[in-house]
């Protein structure tokens, strides 16, 4: 997506709001929730460095989790710039920092601290980092306050902390989300520059979604400097989480109208009517099983389809059909030109 923004979409007005869905591949040891081929969806917001852009991605992710019926999910959040600020104060190269982040992402904190120490960081900043990694909690005010007190001598770390505080202020004033601030949380991908977050459910110990801010990636790929923030949702993991929670797939019937010809020789006319209704924004389906009227009506009733259009020869001569209201058990002859309006007026 960043490459697309750097090339094909580079002249499009900002901000860009994009989404994509597809399968991806990685060389990995297959295990529960981790596959070599996996499905993923993305939300991306490109062109804004404002905290409200970060908040929008988090809130959009929350709406997705709500819409699919996940229970007990929670967010883990941090700003990678806070740790980078400390490591910059300690004069560590970006290469060393990225190696440390990859280990932190795997929760290998002792190994990460060993690399940082061996790279020559001063005892002062190593101690500060160790204390920072212990800061974690759900009370935003307390966690931010504790981190702010620890980082009062580091402008490089305080600035991203303030950005995180503003993002959380926007998010939590809008939705009462279950959010944990984890100052030791890092993501292994090197392009993250600011806020990062992941989504978890109690039934799995792996993230079902994750993302953050990547302000330099589009430029790295040859585009203009473009601040950006996004999220990826692991669709296989989400399905696994739903299964673990015993969720049932409840498909809502979208069809409003069943179109039924009384005989085979009226199939073409019935198809025309069905297509016309669709073009006017009314979900419709044709009787394609060759069933008698009584069986077609029974099927519509069972599935909760509110209207049935019965196409008969006599009515067609008057450019009309029989419109049956399945809920009221009433029917009347209406002109073909009036079918859509009659259904829309009903409000069903």
N, C-alpha and C positions, 0 to 999 in steps of 0.2 A: 504494500500500500504506500509506503514511503517513497519507493521508486516511482510509482505512478504519480505521486504528488510532485516529484522532482522532474518529471518529464511531461507526460500527456496533460496533466492537470496544472502545470506550473503557472499558467496565466489565468486560471479561474479565480473569481473573486473569493477573498477569504472572509470568514472562516469556511473551511471545507468540513462538512459532516459526512462521513463515509461509513459504510459497513460492508462486510464480505463474509461469505460462508464457503468452506471448502475442506478438502482433505489435505493433510500434510504428512511428511515423512521425517523420521529421525532414526539414527542408529543407536539403539538402546537395548538394554536387557528387559524383555517383556515381563511385566508383573501386573498386579491388580491396579487398574486405572492408568497404566502406562503401556502404550502400544507403539510399534514401529510405524504403523499408519494410524492416524487419528484425525477426528473431525473437530473443526474449530470455527467459531464465529468471532468477528471483531467489530468493535465500535471505535472510530477514530475521529478526533476533532483537531483540525490543523489550522494554524494561523493566529492563535491566541495564547498569550503567556499568562493570562489572568487566572486567579484562583477559581473564578466561577466556571471556567472551562473544565478544570480538574473535577470540580463538584458535579458538573453535568454528567461526566462519564461515570462517576461513582453512583449517582442517583439513577442513571439509566440502567446500570448493572443491577441495582436493587430492584427496579421495576421488572426487569427480566426474571430475576429469581422469584419475585412475587407471582408473576404471571404464569410461570410453569409449575407453581405449587410447592416449591422447596420449603422445608420447615427447619427452623433452628439454625439458619445460616448466619455467619458472622463475618465481619471484615477485619483484616489486619492491615495496618497502614503505617507508613513512615515517610520520611523524605531522605533519599539517598545522599542529598547534598549536605546533611548534617554530619554524617560520618566522613564524607569527602572533605568537609571543612576542617575537621580535626586532622585528617591525614595530610591535607595541604599545609596546615600549620606546622606539622612535623616534617615537611619538605620531602614527602614520599612521591615518587613518580606515579603517573597515571597507570602505568603497566603493573606496578606493585599493588596499587589500589584495586585494580580490576581482578587480579589474582586473589586478593583477600576477599573481595565481594563474592567471587565464585564459591569460595569455601564457606562463607557465611550463609550463602543461599542453601548450602547442604547442611547447615547447622554444625559445621566443623569449626567452632569458634576458637578452640585452642590452637588449631593449625593456622588459622587466619592470624591470630595474635602473634604466633611464632614468626610468620613471614614478615609481619609488620615490625616486630622487634629487631629481627635480623637485618632489616633494611635500614636501620640506624635511627629510628624515631627516638626522640628524647624521652626520658623517664616521665617528665611532666605530662606530655601528650599521650603517652601510653597509659598512664594512670587514668587520665580523663576519659580515654576511649573505653577502658575496662569498666569504669563506673557508668558510662553512657549505655553500654550494652546490657546493663542490669535494669535499666529503666523501662517499665512496661506497665500498662494498666488500662482500665476502661474509663476512668474519670479524667476527662480531657484536661480540665483545669489543673488538677493535681500533677498529672504527668508532664504537661507543658511547663508548669511552674518549676518542677524538679529539674527538668532538662535545662531550662533557662538559667537557673541558679548555677548549675554545673558549668555551663558554657559562657558565662558572663565575660570571660576574657578572650573569647574567640568570635570576632565579627563574622568570619567565614562560616561558622556553624550556626550562629544565631539567626542570620538572615533566612536560610531555608527553614529553620524551626518556626519563625514567624509566618512564613508562607503556609506551612502545614497547619498552623493554628487558624489561619484565615479560611483555608479550605474546609476544615472541620466545623468552623463557625457557620459557614453557609450550609453545609450538608446537614448538620444536626439541628439547625433552625428550620429545616424543611421536612426532614424525616427522622424519626427516632430509631436510628439504626444501632445494631449491636456492633460496636467498633472497639477494637483494641489497638492502642498505640504501642508499637514495639520498636524502641530505639535501636535494637540490635538486628532488626529485620532488613535483609538486603536481597536483591534479585541478581542472578548471575549474568544476565545479558549486559554487555558493556555500554549499550547506548542510553541507558536510563540516566537522567540528569536531575530529577526532582522527586516529586511525590511518587510513591509506589504503593500498591495495595494488592491483596489477594483475598479470595472468598473461600470459606471453609464450611463444611457441615460436620456435625458430631460423628457421623457414621464413617467418615473417611479421614485419613491422616495426610491427605494430599489436597492441594488447592484445586478447586473446580473452575476458578477464573483468576486472572491476574493481569496487571498492567501498570501503567504509570506514565510519567512525562519523559519525552525524548526530544529535547529541543534542538539537537544538532544532527539528527539522523538524516533528514531530508537534504541538508546541505552537504553532508558527507557523501551522499549518493549523487551529487552534481546539481542539486537544486538551489534555489535561493534560501537564505536563512529563514527557517520556518519553525517556530515553536509548535509543539504538538503534544497531545496526550491521548492515550487509548487504552483499550482493554481487550483481552482475548478470553473467550469462554471455551473450556474443554467440553465439547458436547458429549463425548463418550463418558467422561467422568460425571457430567450432570445426569445422564441416563442411569449410570451406576448408582448415584446418590438417590435418585428417585426410586430405583428398585430396592435399595437398602431401607428406604423409608416406607416401603409398601404402597407407593402411590399407584393409583389406577389411571389409565389413560381414558379420559372422558371426552370423546369427540362430539362437538356440538354440530348438529345437523344444520347445514347452511341453506339447504334448498327451501325456497318459498313456494315454488309452483311445480307441480308435476303436469306435464302435457301428455294427454292420452288420446290417440286416435281410436275411433270405434271400429275401424277396419284397416287392413294393411294398405289398401289403395289410398288411404289418407295420410300415410306416413310423411310424404314430402311436405304437405301443407302443415302438418303438425310440427315438423322440424323447422319450417320457416317461422312459425309462431314462437317456438321455444327460443330460437336464435334472436328473434326480435325483442323478446322480453329481456334476454341477457344484455343486449345492446342498450337497453334502457335502465340497466342497473339492477335487474331483478334476477336473483339466482334461480335458475330453472333447469329441469331435466326432462328428457324425453322418455317415454315408455319404450324400452328396447328389448323387452322380453316376450313381446307378442301376447301378453296376458289379456284376458277379458276385462271389461270395465269394472266388474265387481271386485276382481282380485287386485286390480290397480288401485282402486279406492281403498281397499283394505290395507294395502301396503303403505299408501300415503298416510292413512290414519295411524298405523302402527309406528311410523317414523316421525309423526308430528308435523308433517308437511301441511301448512295451513290452507293451501288452495290447490285445486285440480282444475285444469282447463280440459274440457272434453270436446274433442274435435269431431263433429258429425257432418254428414253430407248435407242434410236439410239446413242446418244453421249456416254452413259455408256458403250456400246459395245466397244468403242475406249478408255475407261477409261478417258473420258472427260465430260465436262459440258458446258453449255452456260453461259458466264459471261457478264452480262449487266451493262454498265456504265450509271446510271440513269441521270447523269448530262449532259453527252454528247449525250445521247439518241443513244448510239452505243452498239453493242454486237458482241461477237465473241466466237468461240469454243476454249476452252483451256483445257489442260490436268489437271486432278485433282491434280497431284503433283505440278503444277505450279500456282494454284489459289492464294495461300498466297503470293507468291513472286510478282505476278502481282499487287496485291492490295497494298502491302507494297511499291513497286516502285512508285506507283502513288502518294504516300505521303498524301492521304486523311485520 
